[in-house]
Amino acid sequence: MLRLIRKHISIGGGIGPSWLRISARQALQVCKLSTSAEPTQQSNVNEASLYVHWPYCARRCTYCNFNKYIRRKEDTERMTACLTRELKTLIELSGVSKIKTVFFGGGTPSLAPPSSIQTILDTLKAGDLLIPAAEVSLEANPTHLETSRLRGFRDAGVNRLSIGVQTLCDTDLKTLGRDHTVAESLRCVEEAKQLFPGQVSVDVMFGRPSQKLKDWQTEIKQIADLCVNHVSLYQLTLERGTRLHKLVEQGMISTPDGDTLADMYLAALEVLESYGLQRYEVSNFAQMGYESQHNQAYWQCKQYIGIGPGANGRFSRETDSSVREARIQTLEPDNWMFEVEKYGHATRKVTQLSTKDRLEEFLCQGLRTREGITHKDWLLLSPPLDLVNLFQSNKRLTNILDMGYLVIDQQGLRATPSGILVLDSVLPYLLVALSDVMEVHKTSVA
C-alpha cells in the first residue's frame, strides 16, 4: 500500500471544530436507522474470479521478488496440462458454476504460447463456466517477441491487456532490469489499442532511483498522452534479497525521500484526472466504465480461485459454503506439477478464515477504493455487527470522521481523497475498534 504521510498525524481527542463532531454523530444516527435491518440476500457462493499464474520469465528484474523462474527449457505442454487439471479440481471442490473474470499473471504470461491460454479458456467454456461478458486479462511485456503474439492472445479469448511499461526512460529501464525499450513500449501500446480497443492498461512505476519530481511530471503526462483507458500506478518498493535493494543498501544508488514520493503521487493524480482517468483505487486510474473488474473482486473480498505455482485463492468449499478458506499453492513449478499430477491439485496450505479475518481484510482492501465498503456487503459478512458499531463510543474514530479522513453515510464507509493519503495511519484504529466490538459481541459472532 502506498505510504504518503508527510508527517505524523495525531488522532487523539478534541481534534476538529465542534460542528463537524456534531455532524459525525448525526451521520452515525442516520446510518444506524438505515442499516438496522438484516440483509435480504446472501453472497453468491456459486460465482468466483480466476487467477492463473504463469511462473516463467525471460529474466529477473532488479526490483522483483515475485514467485517467478527464469525461462530455460520449460515444458509448456506439461505446465498447461497441469493448469487445466488443477482448475478442474478446484472448481469441483468449490462448487463454483460461474467464472466472472480471468486474469493471467506471473511471471510473464505473454511468454506462454497463445495455445496454452486458449486451452485454459476452452476448459472453462467446455464446463459452461465462463460467463459471456467475462473480462479476460493478460499481463504482457512490451518486447518485439510478445508484441508479435498479441493477435494470437486475442484470438485465444483474451479481451483486456495489461502492459508492463514501467517507465518511458530507457536509462531507468536498464536500472530496473527490464528487457524492453521505450520504443518497444510505445509500439506495443499502439498495436494493443488496435487489437483490444478500450481495454488496454499500462503499468507505470515512480520512486525510481535518482528520479526527480520535474522529470516525473513530464513522464506521467506522456503516459496520459498514450490515450489508454486504464493506468496502474505503483511506487517502487525495495524488497530484501533483490539486486536493487542491495545497491541502495551499499549506497551505490539512492531513491527519492518520503516527501518527494508524496509529491510524485499527487502530481500523477492531478495529471491523470485532468485526462479523465479517475482514481477508483489507491493505485488504479480509469476512464469511467473501464475499471478492472478482476481487481475489484479482490478489493470487494469476493471469491477467487488461484491456480498455478504459488497462486493464492479465497473461496468456500461446496460442502460448507459458510466457511471461506485461504489457499496457497506449492511455489516451485516442478514440485507443483508433480503434486498436481499425483493429487489433482497442489494446494500447500489451507487456512480457514474467521469472520474477524474476513472483516479485517475487507477494511484493508475496501477502503482503498473510491466506493469504499457498502452497508449491504458488510452485513453479508457480519449480520450482527453493522459498520456503525465500529464508531459508537469510539472517540478516536469519531475524531477521524471529524477530521475529514473518513465518511460514513447511508451508502457505507469510505475514505475521502485526503483520507486515502493517510490510510495506513487510519486503518490500525479501525482494526482495533473491530477487535473491541467483536469481543463485546463474541457470543453472537463466530
C-alpha positions in Angstrom: 0.0 0.0 0.0 1.2 3.5 -0.8 2.7 5.3 2.2 2.2 9.0 1.5 2.2 10.5 5.0 4.3 13.7 5.1 4.5 13.9 8.9 3.0 12.2 11.9 -0.7 13.0 12.3 -2.1 12.6 15.9 -5.5 11.1 16.0 -6.2 11.8 19.6 -9.2 13.5 21.4 -10.5 17.0 20.8 -9.5 17.5 17.1 -11.7 19.3 14.7 -14.3 22.0 15.0 -17.3 21.2 17.2 -19.8 21.5 14.4 -18.0 18.7 12.5 -18.1 16.5 15.5 -21.8 17.0 15.8 -22.2 16.3 12.1 -20.4 13.0 12.6 -22.6 11.9 15.4 -25.7 12.8 13.4 -24.4 10.8 10.5 -24.0 7.8 12.7 -27.6 8.1 13.9 -28.9 8.3 10.4 -26.8 5.3 9.3 -28.0 3.3 12.3 -31.6 3.8 11.3 -31.0 2.9 7.6 -28.8 -0.2 8.2 -30.5 -1.9 11.2 -32.4 -4.4 9.0 -31.0 -7.8 8.3 -29.5 -8.3 4.8 -32.1 -9.6 2.4 -29.7 -11.6 0.2 -26.8 -13.9 0.6 -23.4 -13.6 -1.1 -23.4 -15.7 -4.3 -21.1 -18.6 -3.4 -21.5 -20.0 -7.0 -19.6 -17.2 -8.5 -15.8 -16.5 -8.5 -12.9 -15.0 -10.3 -10.0 -17.0 -11.6 -6.3 -16.1 -11.3 -3.8 -18.1 -13.5 -0.2 -17.9 -12.6 2.4 -18.5 -15.4 5.7 -18.6 -13.5 8.3 -18.2 -16.2 10.2 -15.0 -17.1 12.9 -14.3 -19.6 15.0 -12.5 -16.9 14.6 -11.3 -13.3 14.1 -7.6 -12.8 16.4 -5.9 -10.3 13.4 -5.0 -8.0 11.4 -8.2 -8.3 10.9 -10.8 -5.6 7.8 -12.4 -7.1 7.5 -16.1 -7.5 9.0 -16.4 -10.9 11.5 -18.6 -12.6 13.9 -17.7 -15.4 12.9 -19.2 -18.7 15.1 -22.2 -19.7 13.6 -25.4 -21.2 10.3 -25.4 -19.5 7.7 -27.9 -20.7 4.8 -25.7 -21.7 2.6 -28.6 -22.6 3.1 -30.2 -19.2 2.5 -26.8 -17.5 -0.7 -26.2 -19.5 -2.0 -29.7 -18.8 -1.4 -29.2 -15.0 -3.1 -25.8 -15.0 -6.2 -27.3 -16.6 -6.2 -30.2 -14.2 -5.8 -28.1 -11.1 -8.5 -25.8 -12.5 -11.0 -28.7 -12.8 -10.1 -30.0 -9.4 -10.6 -26.7 -7.6 -13.7 -25.8 -9.5 -15.2 -29.1 -8.4 -14.0 -28.6 -4.8 -15.6 -25.1 -4.7 -18.8 -25.9 -6.4 -18.4 -22.7 -8.4 -20.6 -22.6 -11.5 -19.8 -19.2 -12.9 -16.4 -17.6 -13.5 -16.9 -13.8 -13.9 -13.3 -12.7 -14.6 -10.0 -14.3 -15.5 -6.5 -12.9 -15.0 -3.4 -14.4 -16.4 -0.5 -13.1 -14.3 3.1 -14.1 -13.5 5.9 -14.3 -14.1 5.3 -13.3 -17.7 2.2 -14.9 -19.1 2.8 -13.2 -22.5 5.7 -15.7 -22.8 3.2 -18.5 -22.8 2.0 -19.9 -26.2 -1.4 -18.5 -27.1 -2.5 -22.1 -27.4 -1.9 -22.6 -23.7 -4.1 -19.6 -22.9 -6.8 -20.9 -25.2 -6.7 -24.4 -23.7 -7.4 -23.0 -20.2 -10.2 -20.8 -21.5 -11.6 -23.6 -23.6 -11.7 -25.8 -20.4 -13.9 -23.1 -18.7 -16.1 -22.9 -21.8 -16.5 -26.7 -22.0 -17.9 -26.7 -18.5 -20.2 -23.8 -19.3 -18.3 -21.8 -16.5 -17.2 -18.7 -18.3 -20.0 -16.1 -18.4 -20.5 -14.4 -21.9 -19.3 -11.0 -20.7 -16.3 -12.2 -18.7 -13.3 -9.9 -18.5 -10.2 -11.9 -19.5 -7.0 -10.0 -18.8 -3.4 -10.9 -19.6 -0.2 -9.2 -18.4 2.3 -8.5 -21.2 5.8 -7.3 -21.5 6.3 -4.9 -24.5 9.2 -6.7 -26.3 9.3 -7.5 -30.0 8.6 -11.2 -29.3 5.5 -10.7 -27.2 4.0 -7.8 -29.3 4.0 -10.0 -32.4 1.9 -12.5 -30.4 -0.8 -10.1 -29.2 -3.1 -11.1 -32.1 -2.8 -14.8 -31.0 -3.8 -13.9 -27.5 -6.8 -12.0 -28.7 -7.9 -14.9 -30.9 -7.4 -17.3 -27.9 -10.0 -15.3 -25.9 -8.1 -12.5 -24.1 -10.1 -9.3 -24.3 -8.0 -7.0 -22.0 -4.3 -6.4 -21.9 -2.2 -5.0 -19.1 1.2 -3.8 -20.4 4.2 -3.5 -18.1 5.6 -0.3 -19.5 7.0 0.8 -16.1 8.8 3.9 -17.4 9.4 5.9 -20.5 13.1 6.4 -19.7 15.5 3.9 -21.3 18.1 4.5 -18.6 15.7 3.6 -15.9 14.5 0.5 -17.8 18.1 -0.7 -17.6 18.4 0.1 -13.9 15.2 -1.8 -13.3 16.5 -4.8 -15.3 13.7 -4.7 -17.8 14.2 -6.4 -21.2 12.4 -3.8 -23.4 13.0 -0.3 -24.6 10.8 2.8 -24.6 10.3 2.4 -28.4 9.1 -1.2 -27.9 6.7 0.0 -25.2 5.2 2.7 -27.5 4.9 0.2 -30.4 3.2 -2.4 -28.2 0.7 0.1 -26.8 -0.3 1.3 -30.2 -0.8 -2.2 -31.5 -2.7 -3.3 -28.4 -5.1 -0.4 -28.8 -6.0 -1.7 -32.2 -6.4 -5.3 -31.1 -8.1 -4.5 -27.7 -10.0 -1.2 -28.3 -10.8 0.4 -25.0 -9.3 -2.4 -23.0 -5.6 -1.5 -22.6 -4.0 -0.8 -19.3 -0.4 0.3 -18.7 1.7 -0.2 -15.5 4.0 2.6 -14.6 6.3 3.0 -11.6 7.5 6.0 -9.6 10.1 6.4 -6.9 12.8 5.0 -9.1 16.5 5.5 -8.3 17.6 9.1 -8.8 14.2 10.1 -10.2 13.3 13.8 -10.0 9.9 15.3 -9.5 10.1 17.5 -12.6 11.1 14.5 -14.8 8.2 12.5 -13.4 5.7 15.3 -14.1 6.8 15.2 -17.7 6.7 11.4 -17.9 3.3 11.0 -16.4 1.9 13.4 -18.9 3.5 11.3 -21.7 1.8 8.3 -20.2 -1.6 10.0 -20.2 -1.0 11.1 -23.8 -0.9 7.4 -24.8 -4.7 7.6 -24.6 -5.3 4.3 -22.8 -8.3 3.7 -20.7 -6.5 2.5 -17.6 -3.3 3.2 -15.7 -1.9 1.3 -12.7 0.5 3.5 -10.8 3.0 1.8 -8.5 5.5 3.1 -6.0 8.8 1.2 -6.3 9.3 -0.9 -3.2 12.8 -2.1 -2.2 12.4 -5.8 -1.4 15.0 -7.6 0.6 17.0 -10.0 -1.5 16.7 -8.1 -4.7 19.6 -6.6 -6.6 18.2 -3.1 -6.3 17.8 -3.4 -2.6 21.5 -4.4 -2.2 22.6 -1.4 -4.4 20.7 1.0 -2.2 21.9 -0.5 1.0 25.5 -0.3 -0.3 25.0 3.4 -1.1 25.6 2.9 -4.8 22.3 4.4 -5.8 19.5 6.3 -3.9 15.8 6.6 -4.2 13.5 9.7 -3.5 12.7 10.6 0.0 9.2 10.3 1.5 8.2 13.9 0.8 9.2 13.6 -2.8 7.3 10.4 -3.2 4.2 12.1 -1.9 4.7 15.0 -4.3 5.1 12.5 -7.2 1.9 10.7 -6.3 -0.1 13.9 -6.0 1.4 15.1 -9.3 0.3 11.9 -11.1 -3.1 12.2 -9.5 -3.5 15.7 -10.9 -2.3 14.9 -14.4 -4.3 11.6 -14.8 -7.5 13.1 -13.5 -7.1 16.0 -15.9 -7.1 13.4 -18.7 -10.3 11.9 -17.4 -8.6 9.0 -15.7 -10.3 8.9 -12.3 -8.7 7.3 -9.2 -11.0 4.4 -8.3 -8.4 2.7 -6.0 -5.2 3.9 -4.4 -3.0 2.8 -7.3 -5.5 2.5 -10.2 -7.0 5.1 -12.5 -9.5 4.6 -15.3 -11.9 6.2 -17.6 -15.5 5.8 -16.3 -16.7 2.3 -17.1 -13.2 0.9 -17.8 -12.2 -0.1 -14.3 -10.6 -3.6 -13.8 -13.4 -6.0 -12.9 -11.0 -8.6 -11.8 -9.1 -6.4 -9.3 -12.4 -5.1 -8.0 -13.3 -8.6 -7.0 -10.2 -8.7 -4.8 -10.9 -5.3 -3.2 -14.5 -6.3 -2.5 -13.3 -9.6 -1.0 -15.2 -11.8 -3.4 -14.3 -15.4 -4.1 -11.4 -16.1 -6.4 -9.7 -19.4 -7.4 -5.9 -19.3 -7.9 -4.2 -21.9 -10.0 -0.5 -22.3 -10.8 2.7 -22.3 -8.8 2.4 -20.1 -5.8 -1.1 -18.9 -6.6 -3.4 -17.7 -3.8 -7.1 -18.2 -3.6 -10.1 -17.3 -1.4 -13.2 -19.5 -1.7 -15.6 -21.8 0.1 -15.9 -25.5 -0.4 -19.1 -26.8 -1.9 -19.6 -29.0 1.2 -19.6 -25.9 3.5 -20.3 -22.6 1.9 -20.3 -20.8 5.3 -16.5 -21.2 5.6 -14.1 -19.2 3.5 -10.7 -20.7 3.0 -7.4 -19.0 2.1 -5.3 -21.3 -0.1 -1.7 -21.2 -1.3 -0.4 -23.4 -4.0 3.1 -25.0 -4.0 5.7 -22.5 -5.2 8.3 -24.2 -7.3 7.0 -25.2 -10.8 8.5 -28.7 -10.9 7.2 -29.6 -7.4 3.9 -28.0 -8.2 3.5 -30.1 -11.4 4.4 -33.3 -9.7 1.8 -32.7 -7.0 -0.9 -31.8 -9.5 -0.2 -34.9 -11.5 -0.4 -37.0 -8.3 -3.2 -35.4 -6.4 -5.1 -33.3 -8.9 -4.1 -30.0 -7.3 -1.0 -28.7 -5.4 -2.5 -26.8 -2.5 0.2 -26.5 0.0 -1.6 -24.6 2.8 -5.2 -24.1 3.7 -6.3 -21.6 6.4 -10.0 -21.2 7.5 -10.8 -17.5 7.7 -12.8 -16.5 10.7 -15.4 -13.8 10.4 -12.9 -11.4 12.0 -10.3 -12.3 9.5 -12.6 -11.6 6.6 -13.8 -8.3 8.1 -10.2 -7.2 8.7 -9.4 -8.0 5.0 -12.5 -6.1 3.9 -11.5 -3.0 5.8 -7.9 -3.1 4.5 -9.0 -3.7 0.9 -12.3 -2.0 0.6 -11.1 1.4 1.9 -8.5 1.5 -0.8 -11.4 2.1 -3.3 -13.4 5.1 -4.3 -16.7 3.4 -3.3 -15.4 2.0 0.0 -17.5 -0.6 1.8 -21.2 -0.7 1.4 -23.5 -1.5 4.4 -25.0 -4.3 2.3 -21.7 -6.0 1.6 -20.5 -5.6 5.2 -23.7 -7.1 6.6 -23.4 -10.1 4.3 -20.2 -11.0 6.2 -21.4 -10.0 9.7 -25.1 -9.6 10.1 -24.9 -8.9 13.9 -22.4 -6.0 13.5 -23.1 -3.1 11.2 -20.5 -0.5 10.3 -21.9 1.9 12.8 -20.9 -0.4 15.6 -17.3 0.4 14.9 -17.8 4.1 15.6 -20.2 4.1 18.5 -18.4 5.0 21.8 -15.1 5.2 20.0 -13.8 8.7 20.3 -10.8 8.3 18.2 -12.8 7.0 15.2 -15.3 9.8 15.7 -12.4 12.3 15.5 -11.2 10.7 12.3 -14.7 11.4 10.8 -14.4 15.0 12.2 -11.0 15.4 10.6 -12.5 14.5 7.2 -10.5 11.3 6.6 -13.5 9.0 6.5 -17.1 9.4 5.6 -20.0 7.1 6.8 -23.4 7.7 5.3 -26.4 5.7 4.0 -24.2 4.2 1.3 -21.5 2.9 3.6 -18.0 3.7 4.8 -15.2 5.2 2.6 -12.0 7.2 2.7 -12.1 10.7 1.5 -9.4 11.9 -1.0 -7.4 13.3 1.9 -8.0 10.1 3.9 -6.6 7.9 1.1 -3.3 9.6 1.6 -3.1 8.7 5.2 -4.9 5.4 5.0 -2.0 3.4 6.6 -2.4 5.6 9.7 -6.2 5.3 9.9 -6.5 1.6 9.4 -4.9 0.5 12.7 -7.6 2.4 14.6 -10.4 0.7 12.6 -8.9 -2.7 13.2 -8.6 -2.1 16.9 -12.2 -0.9 17.0 -13.3 -4.0 15.1 -11.5 -6.3 17.6 -13.0 -4.5 20.5 -16.6 -4.6 19.1 -16.2 -8.3 18.2 -15.0 -9.1 21.7 -18.2 -7.5 23.1 -20.3 -9.5 20.6 -18.3 -12.7 20.7 -21.3 -14.7 21.8 -23.1 -13.8 18.6 -20.3 -13.7 16.1 -18.2 -16.7 15.2 
